Amino acid sequence: MADTCDVVVVGGGHNGLTCAAYLAAAGLRVIVLERRHVVGGAAVTEEFHPGFRNSVASYTVSLLNPKVIRDLELARHGLRIVEREIANFLPSEDGRYLAVGAGQTHAQVAKFSARDADRLDTYALQLEQIADVLRETVLETPPNVVEGDWRAGLAELLRAGRLGRRLSRLDLPMRQRLLKLFASSAGDYLDEWFESAPIKAVYGFDSIVGSFTSPYAPGSAYVLLHHAFGEVNGKKNVWGHAIGGMGAITQAMARSASARGVEIRVEEEVREILVEDGRAVGAVTAKGEAIRARAVVSNLNPKLLFLDLVDPAALPREFIEHMRAWRCGSGTFRMNVALSELPSFTCLPGTTRQPHHTAGIIIAPTLRYMEQAYFDARTSGWSAQPIVELLIPSTLDESLAPAGQHVASLFCQHVDPVLPDGASWDARREQVADLMIETVNRYAPNFKAAVLARQIMSPLDLERTFGLIGGDIFHGALSLDQLFSARPMLGFADYRSPLPGLYMCGSGTHPGGGVTGAPGHNAAREIVRDFKRGRAGRRRG
């Protein structure tokens, strides 16, 4: 006999767990099905070498929404986040460096340009004003382009009106800035503000994180803005570390959900979405078990959901074609390494812990360097001189490594998810990993010798392990045609799918990727609304 519940959630990543917790709080019986042996999706912590643990894929905290933290009582369930002592550290091969954060940014930037130092406050203020307006939309359902009766159209018109009122708080010059941030490149935007390469590199790095693109690609400025939404412990634009790694976030979410009555099942891969009479009525596992539900919620990349798990006959042809064209692929190569000692940088020597060891260490001295890395990857499969962000979380969290030793996260770009000439990432991963180690070693000559062990995640590994198609950490590119009301498609930005009874709560919905919990929060609100109105599983209009 098939198991039954109110809602079955497919995928126990952070958004799936968030959605499940909110649904259970509303009195619904919820079952979460997770393919892997542990919940968390890409936000997990694992031991990769005896005594050494680290976040496997996602690796730092800032975008996790404060309302989600409060509502799910994550602190009560064990989550503790600490701030980096400085935000970012950019070493150069000529013996200089730039440190950003902790009240020293102005003096640091002035080493390279007094003019740039004088412009920092105005730049930050304008970006923050725009980010504040857009930050309010993160936990809202976007205006949805719908076809149906007048009531549905009126509801969306009211949502659009609320957005318009928010934007009207910006004066005309600031609206022009907003337009630039959505349509122009990060490189052009930063070139307009600053003249020195280091500060442009530090800020510009955010525009290509997780995106397989050049910082001079139109639209890349939005990704810079996307990363400005975050905060840690009530402080905006701050980055931090979850004690215990990123898995501490999702384990706290799982405890919160379980406390509300959610049943979480691991090693339960979903083979298909069960469809009867034109609506989703449950999920069928790889073991052949059917879990029937009044509603099904997917935390998967929408491309994976609709092309692999749903019978195409149950979906409109134009929707299937759109999903086939849904652009994924982030150019990311992820590594963890066990270290016998901290890196000693040529520009700032020493293996004794210093504030810059707690920072996001950016190996990419200029925007042009980043652009060339992209060009290399497009032509050769990976960058000859790659971009690496190095984090050493054990400087803030002693639980991750044995005493006196450390773990480091290497978030590396650019690599092409699809290698030329049909080459496999399985045959190239070690070669590229060597290159990433050598790249850091150019700036910290003791780094290579300090590596005791390493864990490698190529784009193919990220796809196989976490369902990140093309290694895409955002479940779909953050481009203008895949954002807001167009995420994942016009007419379906409200977390409902074309198949009645099937909802979406993952990063392929608004507001997009990052460990935010926002898509899960928003989807749960819409699902609860449908249940209260008796509309769960009914057709639109």
C-alpha positions as CSV (number, residue, x, y, z in Angstrom):
1,M,0.0,0.0,0.0
2,A,1.4,3.4,-1.0
3,D,2.4,5.9,1.7
4,T,0.4,9.1,1.8
5,C,1.0,12.6,3.0
6,D,-0.1,16.2,2.3
7,V,3.2,17.2,0.6
8,V,6.2,15.2,-0.6
9,V,9.4,17.3,-1.1
10,V,11.8,16.0,-3.7
11,G,15.3,16.8,-2.7
12,G,16.6,17.6,0.8
13,G,18.8,20.5,0.0
14,H,18.6,23.7,2.0
15,N,15.6,25.1,0.2
16,G,13.7,21.8,0.3
17,L,14.3,21.6,4.1
18,T,13.3,25.2,4.5
19,C,10.1,24.7,2.5
20,A,9.3,21.5,4.4
21,A,9.7,23.2,7.8
22,Y,7.3,26.1,6.9
23,L,4.8,23.6,5.5
24,A,4.9,21.5,8.6
25,A,4.5,24.7,10.8
26,A,1.2,25.3,8.8
27,G,-0.1,21.9,9.9
28,L,0.7,19.8,6.8
29,R,2.1,16.3,6.9
30,V,5.4,16.5,4.9
31,I,7.8,13.8,3.7
32,V,11.2,14.8,2.3
33,L,13.0,12.4,-0.1
34,E,16.8,12.8,-0.4
35,R,18.8,10.8,-2.9
36,R,22.1,10.9,-1.0
37,H,22.9,9.4,2.4
38,V,22.7,12.9,4.1
39,V,20.4,15.9,3.6
40,G,21.8,19.3,2.7
41,G,22.3,19.1,-1.1
42,A,25.4,21.2,-1.9
43,A,25.5,22.6,1.6
44,V,27.1,19.7,3.4
45,T,30.2,19.0,5.5
46,E,32.1,15.8,5.1
47,E,35.4,14.3,6.3
48,F,37.6,14.0,3.2
49,H,40.8,12.9,4.9
50,P,41.2,11.3,8.4
51,G,40.7,14.2,10.9
52,F,39.9,16.8,8.2
53,R,36.4,18.0,7.5
54,N,35.1,20.7,5.3
55,S,32.2,22.1,3.3
56,V,32.1,20.0,0.1
57,A,30.5,22.4,-2.4
58,S,29.1,25.6,-1.0
59,Y,31.6,27.1,1.3
60,T,30.8,30.5,2.9
61,V,27.9,32.3,4.5
62,S,26.3,35.6,3.7
63,L,23.1,35.2,1.8
64,L,21.2,33.0,4.3
65,N,18.1,35.1,4.9
66,P,17.7,36.5,8.5
67,K,14.0,35.8,8.5
68,V,14.6,32.1,7.6
69,I,17.2,31.9,10.4
70,R,14.7,33.4,12.9
71,D,11.6,31.5,11.7
72,L,13.3,28.1,11.7
73,E,15.0,28.9,15.0
74,L,18.3,27.7,13.5
75,A,20.4,29.1,16.4
76,R,18.4,27.0,18.9
77,H,19.0,24.0,16.6
78,G,22.8,24.5,16.8
79,L,23.7,27.0,14.1
80,R,26.4,29.5,15.0
81,I,28.0,31.8,12.4
82,V,31.2,33.8,12.9
83,E,32.5,36.7,10.8
84,R,35.7,36.8,8.9
85,E,38.3,39.1,10.6
86,I,38.7,40.8,7.2
87,A,36.5,40.3,4.2
88,N,38.9,39.8,1.3
89,F,42.7,39.6,0.7
90,L,44.1,40.1,-2.7
91,P,47.9,39.2,-3.0
92,S,49.9,40.3,-6.0
93,E,53.1,38.8,-7.4
94,D,54.9,42.1,-7.1
95,G,55.0,42.0,-3.3
96,R,51.9,44.2,-2.7
97,Y,48.5,43.3,-1.4
98,L,45.0,44.7,-0.8
99,A,43.1,43.9,2.4
100,V,39.4,44.8,2.4
101,G,37.2,45.1,5.6
102,A,37.6,45.6,9.3
103,G,37.9,49.4,9.0
104,Q,41.0,49.3,6.9
105,T,39.7,49.4,3.3
106,H,40.2,53.1,2.7
107,A,43.8,53.1,3.9
108,Q,44.5,49.9,1.9
109,V,43.0,51.3,-1.4
110,A,44.9,54.6,-0.9
111,K,48.1,52.6,-1.3
112,F,47.1,52.2,-5.0
113,S,44.9,55.3,-5.6
114,A,43.9,58.2,-3.3
115,R,41.1,59.0,-5.8
116,D,39.7,55.5,-5.5
117,A,39.8,55.6,-1.7
118,D,37.9,58.9,-1.8
119,R,35.2,57.3,-4.0
120,L,34.6,54.1,-1.9
121,D,31.9,55.6,0.4
122,T,29.8,56.9,-2.5
123,Y,30.2,53.7,-4.4
124,A,29.1,51.6,-1.4
125,L,26.2,54.0,-0.5
126,Q,24.8,53.8,-4.0
127,L,25.1,50.1,-4.2
128,E,23.6,49.7,-0.8
129,Q,20.6,51.9,-1.6
130,I,19.8,49.8,-4.7
131,A,20.4,46.5,-2.8
132,D,18.1,47.6,0.0
133,V,15.2,48.1,-2.5
134,L,15.8,44.8,-4.2
135,R,16.5,43.0,-0.9
136,E,12.9,43.6,0.0
137,T,11.8,41.6,-3.1
138,V,13.8,38.5,-2.1
139,L,11.1,37.1,0.1
140,E,8.3,38.0,-2.3
141,T,6.7,36.2,-5.2
142,P,7.5,38.0,-8.4
143,P,4.8,39.5,-10.5
144,N,3.7,36.6,-12.7
145,V,2.8,37.0,-16.4
146,V,-0.4,34.9,-16.5
147,E,-3.2,34.0,-18.8
148,G,-6.5,33.5,-17.1
149,D,-9.4,35.3,-15.5
150,W,-9.4,38.9,-14.5
151,R,-8.8,38.0,-10.8
152,A,-5.5,36.4,-11.6
153,G,-4.4,39.3,-13.7
154,L,-5.5,41.8,-11.0
155,A,-3.4,40.0,-8.3
156,E,-0.3,40.2,-10.5
157,L,-1.0,43.8,-11.3
158,L,-1.1,44.6,-7.6
159,R,2.2,42.8,-7.1
160,A,3.8,44.8,-9.9
161,G,2.4,47.9,-8.3
162,R,4.1,47.2,-5.0
163,L,7.4,46.7,-6.9
164,G,6.9,50.0,-8.7
165,R,6.3,51.8,-5.4
166,R,9.6,50.4,-4.1
167,L,11.5,51.5,-7.1
168,S,10.0,54.9,-6.9
169,R,11.9,55.5,-3.7
170,L,15.0,55.7,-5.9
171,D,15.5,59.1,-7.5
172,L,16.1,59.3,-11.3
173,P,19.9,59.1,-11.1
174,M,19.7,56.0,-8.9
175,R,17.2,54.4,-11.3
176,Q,19.7,54.9,-14.0
177,R,22.3,53.2,-11.8
178,L,19.9,50.3,-11.3
179,L,19.4,50.0,-15.1
180,K,23.2,49.8,-15.5
181,L,23.6,47.1,-12.9
182,F,21.0,45.0,-14.7
183,A,22.1,45.5,-18.3
184,S,25.8,46.4,-18.3
185,S,29.0,44.5,-17.4
186,A,30.6,44.5,-14.0
187,G,33.9,45.5,-15.7
188,D,32.4,48.6,-17.4
189,Y,30.6,49.5,-14.2
190,L,33.7,49.3,-12.0
191,D,35.9,51.0,-14.6
192,E,33.5,54.0,-14.4
193,W,34.1,54.2,-10.6
194,F,37.7,53.2,-10.1
195,E,41.2,53.5,-11.7
196,S,43.3,51.0,-9.7
197,A,43.2,47.3,-10.6
198,P,43.2,45.7,-7.1
199,I,39.9,47.2,-5.8
200,K,38.2,46.5,-9.2
201,A,39.4,42.9,-9.0
202,V,38.1,42.4,-5.4
203,Y,34.7,43.9,-6.3
204,G,34.6,42.3,-9.7
205,F,35.2,38.8,-8.5
206,D,31.7,38.8,-7.1
207,S,30.3,39.3,-10.6
208,I,31.8,36.0,-11.9
209,V,31.4,33.8,-8.9
210,G,29.6,30.7,-10.1
211,S,29.1,32.2,-13.6
212,F,30.8,30.9,-16.7
213,T,31.4,34.4,-18.1
214,S,33.7,37.4,-18.4
215,P,33.4,40.3,-16.0
216,Y,33.0,42.3,-19.2
217,A,30.0,40.4,-20.3
218,P,26.7,42.4,-20.5
219,G,24.6,41.6,-17.5
220,S,27.4,40.5,-15.2
221,A,27.0,43.6,-13.1
222,Y,23.7,42.0,-11.7
223,V,25.6,39.1,-10.2
224,L,27.8,41.7,-8.4
225,L,24.5,43.1,-7.0
226,H,23.1,39.7,-6.2
227,H,26.1,39.1,-3.8
228,A,25.5,42.5,-2.1
229,F,22.2,41.2,-0.6
230,G,23.8,39.3,2.2
231,E,24.4,39.9,5.9
232,V,25.8,38.0,8.8
233,N,24.6,38.4,12.4
234,G,22.7,41.6,11.5
235,K,25.6,43.2,9.6
236,K,25.1,43.9,5.9
237,N,27.7,43.0,3.3
238,V,29.5,40.8,5.7
239,W,30.7,37.2,5.0
240,G,31.1,34.5,7.6
241,H,31.6,30.9,8.4
242,A,29.2,28.4,9.9
243,I,30.9,26.6,12.8
244,G,31.0,23.0,11.6
245,G,30.9,24.0,7.9
246,M,28.0,24.6,5.6
247,G,26.5,21.3,6.7
248,A,25.8,22.9,10.1
249,I,23.2,25.1,8.4
250,T,21.3,22.2,6.8
251,Q,21.6,20.0,9.8
252,A,20.0,22.7,11.9
253,M,17.3,23.1,9.2
254,A,16.7,19.3,9.3
255,R,16.4,19.4,13.1
256,S,14.0,22.3,12.9
257,A,11.9,20.5,10.3
258,S,11.9,17.2,12.2
259,A,10.8,19.1,15.4
260,R,7.8,20.3,13.4
261,G,6.9,16.8,12.4
262,V,8.6,16.5,9.0
263,E,9.6,13.0,8.0
264,I,13.0,13.0,6.3
265,R,14.1,9.9,4.3
266,V,17.7,9.6,3.0
267,E,18.9,7.3,0.3
268,E,15.5,7.7,-1.4
269,E,16.1,8.7,-5.0
270,V,13.0,9.8,-6.9
271,R,12.6,8.1,-10.3
272,E,9.5,9.9,-11.5
273,I,6.7,12.3,-10.5
274,L,3.5,10.4,-10.3
275,V,0.8,11.9,-12.6
276,E,-2.8,10.9,-12.7
277,D,-5.7,12.6,-14.5
278,G,-3.4,15.5,-15.5
279,R,-2.1,16.4,-12.1
280,A,0.9,15.5,-9.8
281,V,-0.2,13.1,-7.1
282,G,3.1,11.9,-5.7
283,A,6.5,10.6,-6.3
284,V,7.9,7.1,-7.2
285,T,11.3,6.2,-5.8
286,A,14.0,4.2,-7.5
287,K,13.0,1.3,-5.2
288,G,9.5,1.3,-6.8
289,E,7.7,2.8,-3.8
290,A,5.0,5.3,-4.5
291,I,4.5,8.2,-2.0
292,R,1.1,9.8,-2.7
293,A,0.5,13.4,-1.8
294,R,-1.9,16.2,-2.4
295,A,1.1,18.3,-3.6
296,V,4.6,17.6,-4.8
297,V,7.4,20.1,-4.3
298,S,10.8,19.9,-6.2
299,N,14.0,21.3,-4.9
300,L,15.8,20.2,-8.1
301,N,17.2,22.2,-11.0
302,P,14.1,22.8,-13.1
303,K,15.8,21.2,-16.1
304,L,16.4,18.0,-14.2
305,L,12.9,18.0,-12.8
306,F,10.9,18.6,-16.0
307,L,13.1,16.7,-18.5
308,D,14.0,13.7,-16.4
309,L,11.2,13.1,-13.9
310,V,8.0,14.3,-15.5
311,D,6.2,12.6,-18.4
312,P,6.5,15.0,-21.3
313,A,2.9,14.3,-22.2
314,A,1.9,16.0,-19.0
315,L,3.6,19.4,-19.9
316,P,2.9,22.0,-22.6
317,R,5.3,21.6,-25.6
318,E,6.5,25.2,-25.3
319,F,7.4,24.7,-21.7
320,I,9.5,21.6,-22.5
321,E,11.3,23.5,-25.2
322,H,12.0,26.3,-22.8
323,M,13.4,23.9,-20.3
324,R,15.7,22.3,-22.9
325,A,17.1,25.7,-23.6
326,W,17.4,26.6,-19.8
327,R,21.1,27.7,-19.5
328,C,23.2,26.0,-16.9
329,G,27.0,25.7,-16.4
330,S,29.0,27.8,-13.9
331,G,32.6,27.2,-14.9
332,T,33.4,26.0,-11.4
333,F,36.1,23.5,-10.2
334,R,35.9,22.9,-6.5
335,M,38.6,21.5,-4.2
336,N,39.3,20.9,-0.5
337,V,42.8,20.4,0.8
338,A,44.2,19.3,4.1
339,L,47.2,21.5,5.1
340,S,50.1,20.8,7.4
341,E,50.6,24.6,7.9
342,L,49.0,27.9,6.8
343,P,50.1,29.5,3.5
344,S,52.9,32.0,3.7
345,F,52.3,34.7,1.1
346,T,55.3,36.4,-0.5
347,C,53.6,39.7,0.0
348,L,52.7,39.0,3.7
349,P,54.9,36.2,5.0
350,G,54.3,33.9,7.9
351,T,52.6,30.6,8.8
352,T,51.3,31.9,12.1
353,R,47.6,32.8,11.9
354,Q,47.0,36.4,10.8
355,P,43.7,38.2,10.0
356,H,44.3,37.7,6.2
357,H,44.2,34.0,6.7
358,T,40.5,34.3,7.8
359,A,39.6,36.2,4.6
360,G,38.4,35.3,1.2
361,I,41.8,35.2,-0.5
362,I,41.4,36.1,-4.2
363,I,44.0,34.9,-6.7
364,A,43.0,37.1,-9.7
365,P,44.9,40.4,-9.7
366,T,42.9,42.2,-12.4
367,L,39.6,42.2,-14.3
368,R,41.5,41.5,-17.5
369,Y,43.1,38.5,-15.9
370,M,39.6,37.2,-15.1
371,E,38.5,37.9,-18.7
372,Q,41.4,36.0,-20.1
373,A,40.7,33.1,-17.8
374,Y,37.2,32.9,-19.4
375,F,38.6,33.1,-22.9
376,D,41.1,30.3,-22.1
377,A,38.4,28.0,-20.8
378,R,36.2,28.6,-23.8
379,T,39.0,27.6,-26.2
380,S,41.0,25.1,-24.2
381,G,38.6,23.7,-21.6
382,W,40.2,25.4,-18.6
383,S,42.2,28.6,-17.8
384,A,46.0,28.5,-18.1
385,Q,46.0,31.1,-15.3
386,P,42.9,30.3,-13.3
387,I,40.9,32.3,-10.8
388,V,41.0,30.9,-7.3
389,E,39.3,32.0,-4.1
390,L,41.0,30.4,-1.2
391,L,39.3,30.2,2.2
392,I,40.8,28.6,5.3
393,P,37.8,28.0,7.6
394,S,39.9,26.2,10.2
395,T,41.3,29.6,11.2
396,L,37.8,30.4,12.5
397,D,36.7,26.9,13.4
398,E,39.1,24.5,15.1
399,S,36.7,21.6,14.8
400,L,37.6,21.1,11.2
401,A,41.2,19.9,11.4
402,P,43.7,18.5,13.9
403,A,45.5,20.9,16.2
404,G,48.1,22.9,14.3
405,Q,46.8,21.8,10.9
406,H,44.2,23.3,8.6
407,V,41.7,22.8,5.8
408,A,41.3,25.1,2.9
409,S,38.5,25.5,0.3
410,L,39.5,26.3,-3.3
411,F,36.7,27.7,-5.4
412,C,38.3,27.7,-8.9
413,Q,37.3,29.2,-12.2
414,H,37.2,29.1,-15.2
415,V,36.7,25.6,-16.5
416,D,34.3,24.6,-19.3
417,P,31.7,22.1,-18.2
418,V,32.0,20.5,-21.6
419,L,35.6,19.9,-22.6
420,P,36.7,20.2,-26.3
421,D,37.0,17.1,-28.5
422,G,34.8,15.0,-26.3
423,A,37.3,14.7,-23.5
424,S,36.1,13.6,-20.1
425,W,36.5,15.4,-16.9
426,D,37.3,12.1,-15.2
427,A,40.5,12.0,-17.3
428,R,41.5,15.7,-16.7
429,R,40.5,16.4,-13.1
430,E,43.9,15.5,-11.5
431,Q,45.7,17.6,-14.1
432,V,43.5,20.6,-13.5
433,A,43.8,20.1,-9.7
434,D,47.6,20.3,-10.0
435,L,47.2,23.6,-11.9
436,M,45.1,25.1,-9.2
437,I,47.6,24.1,-6.5
438,E,50.4,25.6,-8.6
439,T,48.5,28.8,-9.0
440,V,48.2,29.3,-5.3
441,N,51.8,28.3,-4.9
442,R,52.9,31.2,-7.1
443,Y,51.7,33.6,-4.4
444,A,52.4,31.4,-1.3
445,P,55.5,29.3,-2.1
446,N,55.0,26.8,0.8
447,F,51.4,25.9,-0.2
448,K,52.1,23.0,-2.5
449,A,54.4,21.3,0.0
450,A,51.8,21.8,2.8
451,V,49.1,19.9,1.0
452,L,48.5,16.5,2.7
453,A,45.4,15.4,0.9
454,R,42.8,16.8,-1.5
455,Q,39.2,16.4,-2.5
456,I,38.4,17.3,-6.1
457,M,35.0,18.2,-7.6
458,S,35.0,18.9,-11.3
459,P,31.9,20.2,-13.0
460,L,31.0,16.5,-13.8
461,D,31.6,15.5,-10.2
462,L,29.3,18.4,-9.0
463,E,26.6,17.2,-11.4
464,R,26.8,13.6,-10.5
465,T,27.0,14.2,-6.7
466,F,24.6,17.1,-6.2
467,G,22.5,17.3,-9.4
468,L,24.2,20.6,-10.3
469,I,23.9,20.4,-14.1
470,G,27.1,21.5,-15.7
471,G,28.4,22.2,-12.2
472,D,25.9,25.1,-12.1
473,I,25.7,26.2,-8.4
474,F,22.8,28.5,-9.2
475,H,20.5,25.9,-10.9
476,G,20.5,28.2,-13.9
477,A,22.4,31.3,-15.1
478,L,21.6,34.5,-13.3
479,S,21.0,36.4,-16.6
480,L,18.3,38.9,-17.3
481,D,16.2,36.4,-19.3
482,Q,16.4,33.9,-16.4
483,L,15.6,36.2,-13.4
484,F,12.7,37.4,-11.4
485,S,9.4,36.9,-13.4
486,A,11.3,34.9,-16.0
487,R,12.7,32.4,-13.4
488,P,12.3,29.7,-14.6
489,M,9.8,30.9,-17.2
490,L,7.3,33.7,-17.8
491,G,4.0,32.6,-16.4
492,F,5.5,30.2,-13.9
493,A,7.5,32.5,-11.5
494,D,5.1,31.9,-8.7
495,Y,6.6,28.6,-7.7
496,R,3.7,26.7,-9.4
497,S,4.5,24.6,-12.5
498,P,2.4,23.9,-15.6
499,L,1.5,20.5,-14.0
500,P,-1.2,21.0,-11.3
501,G,-0.1,19.8,-8.0
502,L,3.6,20.2,-8.8
503,Y,5.5,23.1,-7.2
504,M,9.2,24.3,-7.3
505,C,11.2,25.6,-4.4
506,G,14.8,25.4,-5.5
507,S,17.4,27.9,-6.7
508,G,16.0,27.7,-10.2
509,T,13.2,30.0,-8.9
510,H,13.3,33.5,-7.6
511,P,15.5,35.0,-6.2
512,G,18.1,32.5,-7.6
513,G,21.1,30.7,-6.2
514,G,23.2,30.9,-3.1
515,V,22.5,29.4,0.3
516,T,19.6,31.8,1.0
517,G,16.5,29.7,2.0
518,A,14.4,32.3,0.2
519,P,13.0,30.1,-2.6
520,G,12.0,27.5,0.0
521,H,10.4,30.2,2.1
522,N,8.5,31.8,-0.8
523,A,7.3,28.5,-2.3
524,A,5.9,27.3,1.1
525,R,3.9,30.5,1.4
526,E,2.3,29.9,-2.0
527,I,1.6,26.2,-1.3
528,V,0.0,27.0,2.1
529,R,-2.1,29.6,0.4
530,D,-3.4,27.1,-2.2
531,F,-4.1,24.5,0.6
532,K,-6.1,27.1,2.6
533,R,-8.1,28.0,-0.5
534,G,-8.6,24.4,-1.6
535,R,-6.6,25.0,-4.7
536,A,-3.7,22.6,-4.2
537,G,-3.4,20.5,-7.3
538,R,-6.0,22.5,-9.3
539,R,-5.4,24.0,-12.7
540,R,-4.7,27.7,-13.0
541,G,-7.4,30.2,-14.0
